[in-house]
Amino acid sequence: MEFKEAKIAIFAVIFFSIILPIGLLVALGTIVSTVYKVYLISGTITFYMTIGTILSIAQGLANERESGRLSLLLAAGISRELYSLSIAISNGLSALLVTPLLLIFGVLLFHLKVASPPLLIIAIISALFMGISMGMLIGFAFRTPRDVNQYSQIISFTLSFFAPVYFPYTFIPLPYRYLTLLEPTTYASQSISMALIGNTSSILWSIGDFVYGIIFLMASSYIIKKR
């Protein structure tokens, strides 16, 4: 049974880490003009870096709470915040494995060139930090794993498809453009896309991600202390 479950897990990782992103890039790449294919890459990276991280961390924390492991460790004197952060980081770092693959696919399929690697590194770190923080907040904000699973999926996919993730921020007409600034995935996608083309405004978008991440961490800490 364990071997069978291991095989299923391996196939799932291969599908979501390799087959699915390739399929997305190939399918969408046929209908996107060359100028905007950089946003296709940045949008897909954002999807994995933020949405995947939010889901895995929120649901992972909920399962730890439900199984009682979190309570046992707390009884042993381990800090709740430190243990929660360790789970968040271990889940979040797995999303980093997909990013190099997406960049390689972008180079091979669309002849993508990373204009500013330092800006891209900062953008990825800020997006990952925001995703980890938001996943922690969702994981502690709802009491049961069922609620966490439902709301984490709703929130994650809302942030993916109701924010300028796969296209430039300036495509949104005023005054609705300002509403997208309320969505943290806007900052993640725009910082990555600006870094890919070498635009220094990527730093400003990355700062927005860091600010959102700090807010989410403070909210998580407040919820943890209240419980």
C-alpha positions in Angstrom: 0.0 0.0 0.0 2.8 2.4 0.9 4.6 1.7 -2.4 1.4 2.3 -4.3 0.8 5.6 -2.5 4.5 6.6 -3.2 4.0 5.9 -7.0 0.8 8.0 -7.0 2.7 10.8 -5.2 5.5 10.7 -7.7 3.2 10.8 -10.7 1.3 13.7 -9.1 4.6 15.6 -8.7 5.6 14.9 -12.2 2.2 16.0 -13.6 1.9 19.2 -11.7 5.6 20.2 -11.9 6.4 19.3 -15.5 3.5 18.2 -17.6 0.9 20.8 -16.5 3.2 23.9 -16.9 4.4 22.7 -20.3 0.8 22.2 -21.4 -0.1 25.7 -20.2 2.8 27.4 -21.9 2.3 25.5 -25.2 -1.5 26.0 -25.3 -1.5 29.6 -24.3 1.6 30.4 -26.3 -0.2 29.7 -29.6 -2.7 32.6 -28.9 -0.4 35.1 -27.3 1.7 37.5 -29.4 5.4 37.5 -29.0 5.5 40.8 -27.1 3.3 39.5 -24.3 4.7 36.0 -24.0 6.9 37.3 -21.1 3.7 37.8 -19.1 2.7 34.2 -19.9 5.9 33.1 -18.2 5.6 35.4 -15.3 1.9 34.5 -14.8 2.7 30.8 -14.7 5.5 31.3 -12.3 3.2 33.5 -10.1 0.6 30.7 -10.2 3.0 28.2 -8.8 5.0 30.5 -6.5 1.9 32.0 -4.8 -1.1 29.9 -5.4 0.6 26.5 -5.0 2.4 27.7 -1.9 -0.8 29.2 -0.3 -2.7 25.9 -0.9 0.0 23.6 0.3 0.9 25.6 3.4 -2.7 26.3 4.5 -3.8 22.7 4.1 -0.5 21.4 5.6 -1.0 23.4 8.8 -4.7 22.4 9.0 -3.7 18.7 8.8 -1.0 19.2 11.5 -3.6 20.8 13.8 -6.2 18.1 13.1 -3.7 15.2 13.6 -2.7 16.6 17.0 1.0 16.8 16.1 1.0 20.5 16.6 -0.4 20.2 20.1 2.1 17.5 21.1 5.0 19.7 20.0 3.6 22.7 21.8 3.3 20.6 24.9 7.0 19.8 24.5 7.8 23.5 24.7 8.3 24.3 21.0 7.1 27.7 19.9 3.9 27.6 17.9 5.1 30.4 15.7 8.5 28.7 15.0 7.0 25.3 14.2 4.4 26.9 12.0 7.0 28.8 10.2 9.1 25.7 9.7 6.2 23.9 8.0 5.5 26.9 5.9 9.1 27.2 4.7 9.4 23.5 4.0 6.2 23.6 1.9 7.1 26.9 0.2 10.6 25.9 -0.9 9.2 23.1 -3.0 7.6 25.7 -5.2 11.1 27.0 -6.1 11.8 23.7 -7.9 9.2 24.6 -10.6 10.5 28.1 -11.3 13.8 27.1 -13.0 11.8 24.6 -15.2 9.4 27.3 -16.2 12.3 29.6 -17.1 13.9 26.8 -19.2 10.7 26.2 -21.0 10.4 29.9 -21.7 13.8 30.0 -23.2 13.2 26.9 -25.3 9.7 27.7 -26.4 9.6 31.5 -26.6 13.4 32.4 -26.7 12.9 34.2 -23.4 15.9 36.2 -22.1 16.1 37.1 -18.4 17.2 40.8 -18.6 17.9 41.2 -14.9 18.7 38.1 -12.8 19.1 40.1 -9.6 15.7 41.7 -9.9 14.2 38.3 -10.8 15.7 36.7 -7.6 14.3 39.5 -5.5 10.9 39.2 -7.2 10.8 35.4 -6.6 11.8 35.7 -3.0 9.2 38.4 -2.3 6.5 36.4 -4.0 7.4 33.3 -2.1 7.4 35.2 1.2 4.0 36.6 0.5 2.6 33.1 -0.4 4.1 31.6 2.7 2.6 34.3 4.9 -0.8 34.1 3.3 -0.8 30.3 3.6 -0.1 30.6 7.3 -2.9 33.1 7.8 -5.5 30.9 6.0 -4.2 27.8 7.8 -4.9 29.4 11.2 -7.9 31.6 10.4 -10.3 28.7 10.0 -10.9 26.0 12.6 -11.4 22.8 10.6 -9.3 21.3 7.7 -12.5 21.2 5.6 -13.0 24.9 6.0 -9.3 25.6 5.3 -9.4 23.4 2.1 -12.5 25.1 0.8 -11.5 28.7 1.5 -7.9 28.3 0.5 -8.9 27.1 -2.9 -11.5 29.8 -3.3 -9.1 32.6 -2.2 -6.2 31.2 -4.2 -8.0 30.9 -7.6 -9.8 34.2 -7.1 -6.4 35.8 -6.7 -5.2 34.0 -9.9 -7.9 34.9 -12.3 -9.3 38.2 -11.0 -5.9 40.0 -10.9 -3.6 41.0 -13.7 -1.4 37.9 -13.5 -1.1 36.9 -17.1 -1.2 40.3 -18.6 0.2 43.8 -17.9 -1.3 45.8 -15.0 -1.9 48.7 -17.4 -4.4 46.7 -19.4 -7.0 47.2 -16.6 -9.0 50.4 -17.3 -9.2 53.2 -14.8 -10.6 53.3 -12.1 -10.8 49.5 -11.8 -7.0 49.3 -12.1 -6.6 50.6 -8.5 -8.8 47.7 -7.2 -6.2 45.2 -8.5 -3.7 46.8 -6.0 -5.7 45.2 -3.3 -4.7 41.7 -4.6 -1.3 40.5 -3.6 -0.8 38.4 -6.7 -0.8 41.6 -8.7 2.5 42.6 -7.1 4.0 39.1 -7.5 3.2 38.9 -11.2 4.2 42.4 -12.1 7.5 42.2 -10.1 8.5 39.0 -12.0 7.4 40.3 -15.4 9.3 43.6 -14.9 12.4 41.7 -13.8 12.3 39.5 -16.9 12.4 42.6 -19.2 14.9 44.5 -16.9 12.5 47.2 -15.7 13.7 48.6 -12.3 10.0 49.1 -11.3 10.2 45.5 -10.4 11.7 46.6 -7.1 8.6 48.6 -6.2 6.3 45.7 -6.9 8.5 43.4 -4.8 8.3 45.9 -1.9 4.5 45.6 -2.2 4.8 41.8 -1.9 7.0 42.2 1.2 4.5 44.6 2.8 1.6 42.2 2.2 3.7 39.3 3.6 4.5 41.3 6.8 0.8 42.1 7.2 -0.2 38.5 6.8 2.5 37.4 9.3 1.3 39.9 11.9 -2.3 38.7 11.4 -1.3 35.1 11.8 0.6 35.9 15.0 -2.5 37.7 16.4 -4.7 34.7 15.6 -2.2 32.2 17.1 -2.0 34.3 20.4 -5.8 34.6 20.6 -6.0 30.8 20.5 
